[in-house]
Amino acid sequence: MVGIAVILPTALMYTAIGLLCGTLVSDKAVGGICGAMLTTVSFILSGLTIPLTVMGHAFQTIAQTLPFYHAAQMANAAIAGDYGRIWPHMWIVLVYMAVFVAAAVCAFTMRIRSR
């Protein structure tokens, strides 16, 4: 049950980012721009593949303000069974998820109305 509670907001956030990118960018460019860039940024700045301690202070600050770091920390806490450490990161992911969902809905609505 905890796994679903941790994975669902993260999955919905990534889905909303994909819908937003798909709405804003043409279908030919979305794979390169959204797919490659989002994958690379989340891969490097999540803190899972490259520890943030080896990055400079600027990269640490950027990584800790993005949702990818917090999603990774949520998953790490759930795997470790440290459920109290999930909630501070959960709220940040939920806020980012809500912002991306709202932005995707607004962008899609504006695009439909302009046609």
N, C-alpha and C positions, 0 to 999 in steps of 0.2 A: 504493500500500500504506500509506503514512504517513497519507493522508487517511482511510482506513477505521479505522486505529488511533486517530485523533483523534476522529472522528465517533461511532464506536460507543459508547464510554463515556458520551459526552454524550447520545446518543439513548436509551441504556438508563436513564440517570439521569432524564431527562424522562419516559420511559415509566413508571418506578417511581413518580415523583411523581404522575403521572396516575392510576395504579392505586391508590395510597394515598388520594388525594382521592376517587376513585370509591367506595372502600370506606367511608370515614369520613363522607361527605356524601351526601345524597339525590341521585337522578339529576336532579332539577329544579334543585338548587342548585349542582351541580358545575361547570356551565358558567360561572356568574357568579363563584363563589368561586375555584375553582381556575384556570379558564381566563383570566378577566380579570385576576385578581390576579397569577397566576404570569407571565403575559405582560408585564404592566406592570412588575413587579419585575425580571424578567430583562432587559427592554428598557432600563430606566433604569440599573440597577446593574451591568450587564455591562461598562460602560466603552467600548462600541463606539459608541453613539449620542451619549452625553454624556461627554466626557473626565472622568475622576475628578479631574483637577487643578482643574477649575472648581467641584467640589463642596466642601463643608466637610469638615473632618477627620473628623467623626462619620460622614458618609456614605461617605467613603473607607474607613474602618475596617470599616463594615458591608459594603460592596461586596466588599472583599477577603477577608472571612470566608465569603461565600456562594459556592456553586459556579459561578454564572453568569459571574462575572468570570474565573475560572480556565479555564472552558470556552472563553471568548472569547480569552483569552491563548494557549491551546493552538492554537486555529485560526489566530490571527495568526502564531504562530511557525512553524506548518506551511506556511502560505502564503509566508512570507518565506524558507523554507528553512533556518531556524535551529533545527535539530532538537534541539540540546542544551537549548534553552529550553522544550521541550515537557514534559519529564519532571517538573520540580517541580510544574507545574500538573496533569499527568496523575494524579499520586498523590492530590492533593486531590479531583479529580473522581471517581476510583475509590473513595475512602473515602466520599464523599457518596452515590455510586451504591449501594455496599454497604449503607449505613445505610438508604436509602430502600427498597431491595429487601427488606431484612429487616423494616422497619416495615410495608411493604405485605403481606408474607406473614403476619406476626403479626396484623395487623389483620383480614385476610381470614379467617384461621383462627379467630380469636376470634368474628368475625361468623357464620361458618358453624356453630360450636359452640353459639352462643346461640340458634339457630333451632330 
